[in-house]
């Protein structure tokens, strides 16, 4: 996932935020953030 590339506009951005929220609910949010940084 390319959170830093938002050339496709708000729709792409909303999609990424939705996926991120789902990961957080599953308890993987912190691990996912660490892997992206």
N, C-alpha and C positions, 0 to 999 in steps of 0.2 A: 504494500500500500504506500502511496506517495502523498503523504499529508501536506508536504511542503509545495507540491505542484497543484495549483488551483486554477489552471488556465481555462478549465471548462465551466467556471462560474459557480454560482451558489448551489446549483443542483449537486454538483460533484462534492462541494464542501459539506452540504447537509448529509450526503451519503456517508462520508467519512466519519462525521460526528455520530451518526446512527450506529455504525459498526463499532466505533470506539465505546459508545455507551453500552452496547451489548457485551463487549469484552469485559467491561468493568463489572457488570452485573454477574458475570461468570467468575469474577475474582482474578482475572488476568490483566486488568488495566495497568497495574504498576509494572508488571513484567513486560508488558507490551511497550509501555512508555520507555522503559530502560533499553529495550532492544532497538527502539527507533532513534535514541540519542547516541 
